[in-house]
Amino acid sequence: MLMLPVYLELGAVGLGALSGALHALRRELDAMAVLALSICTSVGGGMLRDVLLGETPAALRSSRYLLAVGACAVLAVLFGPWLSRLHRALDVVDALLLGMWVVLGLEKALTFQLPLPSAVFLGVVTSVGGGVIRDVLLGERTALVAPGELFASVALLCGLLYVALAVGLEVPAPLAEAAAIAGASLLRLTAMWRRWRLPPRFDLLQLLDRLQARRQRGPP
């Protein structure tokens, strides 16, 4: 079985820990809550991925993941007040995480030889899992169910881009990873800054009722 790139997985775990810690610090929580949110945000999506694949989570099989989480949580506590002054620092971290975890979920699914639709689905689940757990613990509405939010849709597009490059065009894995992560991050950040929203749900029955009522009224 192929091994996932260590640099990518540890980078995603580190950024996830930083994101969870910064969210906790923004709410002025104590040090234990900072550590708890760091762990949930950083390894929550990956653990959900591994459980769905019927495998012992990587975060429990190797100590390097929890060590990376602890180190990033400590850095966030020490430098959190300074980082919080950077208005978009947290948005950038979360956008990078979205793309990185999609790629990691997809690559793990492909090593298990799952069908491509299943692999893309697992990538999306992996990418949103940690953030959803964090938001639930904070009592906040997660971006996954926020009306019009470009969140899971960005993860889906990122997954499709990775599949098109790595599987369809057989682009080398590092280039496909970089392109998918950069694409997801740029799209997510642009959507947040420009306030792009998904269109409201389409009600076909309501549209048909309007057309029928217009026909009954006749021409103006």
N, C-alpha and C positions, 0 to 999 in steps of 0.2 A: 504494500500500500504506500502511495506517495505521501511524503511529509509536507505539511504546509510550510511556507517560508517563515522562518523564525523571526526575521526582522519585521515582517508584516504583522504577525500575530502579537508579538510583544509591543510593537508600536501602537496597535489598536487597544491593547490592554492598558498601556500607559496613558494614552489619550482618554480612554474611558474613565480611568481612575481620576484623572485631572478634571474631567467634565463633572463627574459625580461630586467631587470635593468642592468645586466652584459653585455648583447648585446649592450644596449644603451651606457653604459660607455665605451665599447671598441671602439665605433664610436665617442666618445668624445661629446656626445649630452648634452643638458642642462637638468636641473632638471625636467622641465615639460615633456620633451620627455622621460626621465627615467620613470616617473610615468605612462605616456600613454602606453609605451611598456610593463610595468609591468602588467597593467590591461589587455591589449589585450592578452598577452601570458598566463596569469594565468587563466582567466575566458573565453577566447574566445572559446576554444573547448567545455567547459561545456555549454556555452550559445547556441552554435550551436546544441549540443545534445538536449537540452531542447526545442528549437524551432522546431526541427524535430519531437519531440514527442508531439508537440502541448501544451506545458506547459510553464508557466511564468518562465524564467530562475532563478535558485536558487540564483545567485549572486544579483538579484534584489529583491528577497523576504526576504533576511536576510542580515543584516549589517555586520555580522561577516566575510563574504568573502572579502568585500572591506576594512574592517579594517585590515585583515591579509595581503592584498595586500599592503596597505599603510605602514604597519610596516616593511614588507620585503623590500620594495623599499627604505625606509629610511636606513635600515641596509646595503643595497647594496651600497647606496651613501656613507655611512660612512666607510664601510670596502671594498668597491669595488676595490680600488687600491691594497689592500693587497691580495684580492681574485684573482685578475687578474694575480698575480705573480705565482699562482698555475697553471701550464700549462694545466692540464686536468680537472680543477675544473668545467668549463662550460660544457665540454663533459659529465662528470659524472652527473651533474644536469639534462641535457637534456635527457640522457639515462634513468634516473629514472623517469622523467616525462612521457616518452613514455609508459613505462609499467603501471604507476599509472593511467593515463587517459584511457588506454585501459580497465583496470579493472573497472573503474568508469563508463565508457560508457556502458560496458557490463552489469554490475549489474543494472544500471538504466533501460536498455532495458528489462532485464529479469523481473523486477518488473512490467513492462507494458505488460508482457506475450507475447512479440514478438517472432516469430519463431527464432530458433538458428542462421540460416544464417543472418537474419536481425539484430539480436543482435550483432553478430561479426562485421558486417558492421558498425553498429553505434559505436561500440567500437573503430574501426580503425579511423572513422571520428572524434570522440572526441579526440583521441590521437594526430592527426596531425593538428587539426584545429587551435589551439593557435599558434603553431610554424609557420604555413603558413601565418597567419595574421601578425605576427611579421616580417617575412622576406619580405612580400609585402610592409609593411610600411618602412622598411629599404632599399628597392630597391634592395634586394638580391634574387638570385635564390634559391628557397626553396629546401630542400632535397627531398621533395615529387616527384619532377620532374627531379632531377639530374640523369643523365644516370648511371645505375649500382649501385646506392646508396641503401644500406640496411637500409631502414627507414620504409616505410609503410609495407614492407614485414615482418620486425621484429614485428611490431604491429599486423599484421595478425597472425603470429605464436604465439604470446603472447595470443591473444584472443582465438585461438584454444586450447592452453594449458589450459587456465582457464576453458573453457567449458568442456574439457575432464576430468579435475579434479573435478570441482564443480558440474557439471551436470551428467557426465558419471559415475565417480567413487564415487560421493557424498562425496568428501573430505570436511571437515569443511571449511567454507568461509575464515577465516583468513589464513589458511594454503594454500588454493588455491590462494589467493591474493598474499601472500608472494612468492610462487613459480613462479607465472606468472610475477610478477614485477622483481624478481631476474633474471629470465630467459631472459626477454626482455633487461634488463640493461646489463647483461653480454654479450649477443649476439651483441647488438649494439656497446658496447665499444670494444669488440674484433674485430668486423668488421672494426671499425675506426682505431684501432691501427695496425692491420695486413693488412689493406688496401684490405679487401675482397670486391669483386664486383660481382654483378649479371652478368650472361652471357649476351652477346648481343642478341637482338631479333632474333628469328629463322625465316628465310625466306624459306618456303617450296617450293615455285615456283622456286626460284633460285637454290635450291638443285636439283629439278627435271630436270631443264635445264642442269645442270652440268652432271647429270647421262645420260641424253639423248645424250649430246655431246660426252661423253666418249664411249657410245655404237656405235655411228656413226664412231668414229675414229677406232674402232675395237681393238683387243688385241695388246699390244706393241710388 
